[in-house]
Amino acid sequence: MKLIKYVKEGLNVERKLAKVLIKTGQIEVNNKVVLDPAINLKKDDKISYLGELIDYREYEYIALYKKEGYVSSRNDEKAPSLLNLITDERLRKRLKIVGRLDTDTSGLIFLTDDGDFIHKVTSPKKEIEKVYYVELEKEITKEDILQLEKGVLIKEKNTEYLTKPARCKMLTETSVLLAIVEGRHHQVKKMMRAVGNELTLLKREKIGSIDLEGLDPGCYRDLTEEEIKYFKNN
């Protein structure tokens, strides 16, 4: 990355001002003044402005506990965007939503500006497992559980498909943990309807190796380097 881009993004200023700051000696690289905006930075370089380190990363990776009532899109007239839960305006403008959760669904969702990461998490070929806590209108039977685990036939207007094998654990007579490796539109709802039941509550508990531990509804945290690598190397 070039120094001018780092300063522009890190300080959230216009490119013209970033260039002025560099040219007037207000930017240091590894404690040395650098006047060339076009120099290429190394991974471990430390960039500072007036003696203060600029906290900037090329990409942002966020795990968010989405609350019910928020939509998984940037703009919507019917409900607020889950991006409104990000308090840092500069960060909020950078981020894209990885996948989606319905407005009435809560739980774990990722936000990033790294297109490769988005592909690794959402590509059907990667078969990233997602775990959902499901509450149901009626009692679920052992036969229903077996059917969900083997795969159920989903019929739609112009097509039908068999879901891939899932893992399903009964918690109570009307609640289960369901783990799937697909992410089709309204898939969990359709799977439950295929066994004659309806959702009353749906929460995504886990994506891959990452869960909601330590997060309250509406809160978020940075993904760790190890967590990012889990998806990048998958």
Residue pairs with C-beta under 8 A, 6 or more apart in sequence:
1 40
1 41
1 58
2 37
2 38
2 39
2 40
2 41
3 22
3 27
3 29
3 34
3 36
3 37
3 38
3 39
3 40
3 41
3 47
4 15
4 18
4 19
4 22
4 37
4 38
6 41
6 47
6 54
6 56
7 13
7 18
7 21
7 22
7 27
7 37
7 47
7 49
7 54
8 14
8 15
8 18
9 56
10 47
10 54
10 55
10 56
11 18
11 21
11 49
11 54
12 90
13 21
18 37
19 37
21 27
21 49
22 34
22 35
22 36
22 37
23 35
23 37
25 33
25 35
26 49
26 50
27 33
27 34
27 47
27 48
27 49
28 34
28 47
28 48
28 49
28 51
29 39
29 41
29 45
29 46
29 47
30 45
30 46
31 46
31 48
41 47
46 53
47 53
47 54
47 56
48 54
59 112
59 113
59 114
59 117
60 91
60 94
60 95
60 111
60 112
60 113
60 114
60 222
61 110
61 111
61 112
61 114
61 117
61 222
61 223
61 227
61 228
62 86
62 91
62 95
62 110
62 111
62 112
62 220
62 221
62 222
62 223
63 108
63 109
63 110
63 210
63 215
63 220
63 221
63 222
63 223
63 227
64 82
64 85
64 86
64 108
64 109
64 110
64 111
64 215
64 219
64 220
65 106
65 107
65 108
65 212
65 215
65 216
65 217
65 218
65 219
65 220
66 72
66 82
66 85
66 101
66 105
66 106
66 107
66 108
66 109
66 217
66 218
67 82
67 85
67 106
67 217
67 218
68 103
68 104
68 105
68 106
69 79
69 80
69 103
69 104
70 79
70 80
70 81
70 82
70 84
70 85
70 103
71 78
71 79
71 80
71 81
71 82
71 103
72 82
72 97
72 99
72 100
72 101
72 102
72 109
73 81
73 97
73 100
74 81
74 83
74 97
75 81
78 103
79 103
82 97
82 101
82 109
83 92
83 95
83 97
83 111
84 92
85 218
85 219
85 220
86 92
86 95
86 111
86 220
94 113
95 111
95 112
95 113
96 111
96 112
96 113
96 118
97 109
97 110
97 111
98 109
98 110
98 111
98 112
98 117
98 118
98 121
98 122
99 109
99 110
99 121
99 122
99 183
100 109
101 107
101 109
101 204
102 186
102 202
104 202
105 202
105 203
105 204
106 202
106 203
106 204
106 217
107 132
107 133
107 202
107 203
107 204
107 205
107 212
108 204
108 205
108 206
108 207
108 210
108 211
108 212
108 215
109 204
110 117
110 121
110 207
110 223
111 220
112 118
116 232
117 228
117 231
117 232
120 126
120 128
120 231
120 232
120 234
121 128
121 207
121 208
121 231
122 183
124 182
124 183
126 234
127 164
127 181
128 181
128 207
128 208
128 231
128 234
129 179
129 180
129 181
129 206
129 207
129 208
130 179
130 180
130 181
130 183
130 204
130 206
130 207
131 177
131 178
131 179
131 204
131 205
131 206
131 207
131 211
132 177
132 178
132 179
132 180
132 188
132 202
132 203
132 204
132 205
133 171
133 175
133 177
133 201
133 202
133 203
133 204
133 205
134 175
134 176
134 177
134 178
134 188
134 192
134 199
134 201
134 202
135 174
135 175
135 199
135 200
135 201
135 202
136 174
136 175
136 176
136 192
136 197
136 198
136 199
136 200
137 174
137 197
137 198
137 199
137 200
138 174
138 196
138 197
138 198
139 173
139 174
140 170
140 173
140 174
140 176
140 195
140 197
142 170
144 195
144 196
144 197
145 168
145 170
145 176
147 194
147 195
148 166
148 168
148 178
148 191
148 195
149 165
149 166
149 167
149 168
150 165
151 162
151 163
151 164
151 165
151 166
152 162
152 163
152 191
152 194
152 195
153 160
153 161
153 162
153 194
154 160
154 161
154 162
154 163
154 184
154 187
154 190
154 191
154 194
161 184
163 180
163 182
163 187
163 191
164 180
164 181
164 182
166 178
166 179
166 180
166 181
166 191
167 177
167 178
167 179
168 176
168 177
168 178
168 179
169 176
169 177
170 176
171 177
174 200
177 205
178 188
178 191
179 206
180 187
180 188
180 191
184 190
188 199
188 202
189 198
189 199
189 202
192 198
192 199
205 211
205 212
206 212
208 230
208 231
208 234
209 227
209 230
210 223
210 227
210 230
214 221
215 221
